[in-house]
Amino acid sequence: MNEVEKITRDLLLQEFEGDLPYHKEAVIESLRQLIVYLLLHNLEKLWNILYRIDVNEQKVKALFAQNDPGKIAPEMARLIYERLEQKAQTRILYRNK
């Protein structure tokens, strides 16, 4: 696990309850499962998380237009992971300056 993946995982743990694996693809799969749960049981919490993470609103709205949690969750997991990965890279960049 490289430094970006570690920071990304730590950022995810701040937003989502429970534990996450250490490898990127396994983290994204766990995230997908959590998103399916939130889509079905606590949509408001999911919206709050998306807002705090600052995931691109237009992309999120396009996903919700599909109206199928099974199709929404994998892409949303990828969007969340990519956004937090960007934040991790920014933290590393500014920490090293």
N, C-alpha and C positions, 0 to 999 in steps of 0.2 A: 504494500500500500504506500503510495507516494504521499507527499505532504498535501497536495491539492485534494486528493481523495480523503485524507484524514480530516482536514478542515471541513470539507463538504459534508462528511458523515456527522461531524460534531454539530454543524449548523442544522442538519436534519433532525438530530436528536433534541435540539432546542425546540423544534416545532411539533414533532410527532412523539407520542408516548410509546414506550416499549423499547425494545432493543433492535438493533440493525446489524446485519452481517458486515464484513469488512471489505468485500470485493464489489467493485462498481456494479456489475450486472446483477449480483445478488441483492445489493442495496436497492436498485431500481425495481426489482421484482417485489421485494418487501414493501416498498413504497407504493407500488401498484395495488397490492392487496389492501393496504391501509386506505388508499383513495377509494377503492370500491366500497369499503365499509363506510367511509364518511359520506360518499355519494348517496348511499342507501339509508343511513341512520343519522347523520349530523351534517347536513349540507352547509349550515351556517358556519360551523367550525372550519370546514374546508375553505369557504370563501374568506374567512378571517386569515387563515394560514396563507392563502394565495396572495392576499393583500399585503401581509407583513413581509413575505418573501419578495414581493414585487415582480410576480410573473406577468409577462406581457398580457394585458387585458384583452386585446383583440384576438390573440391566439386562444385564450381561455374561452371567450365567447364563441368562437368558431367550434371548439370542442364540444361545448354544451349544446350546440345546435344539433349535434348527432343524436342526443337524447338516449344514449345506450351506455350504461356504466361500463360494460365490458369493452366497449370501443374507446370511451373517454379515458379510462384509467391508465392504460399503458402510455398514451401520448402525454397525458398530464404528468405522470411520474417522470417522464423524460424531460419535460419542460421545467419542472421543479428542480430536478437534479442539475440540469444545465445552468439554471439561474444561480443556484447556490455554488456551483462550480466556478462561475464567473466571479461571485463575491469572494470565494476562497482565493482565486488568482489575484484579485485586487488587493486583498489583505496581505498576501505574500509580497506583492510588488511594493506596496507602501511601507511594509515592515522593513524591507531590505534597503530602503532609501534613507 
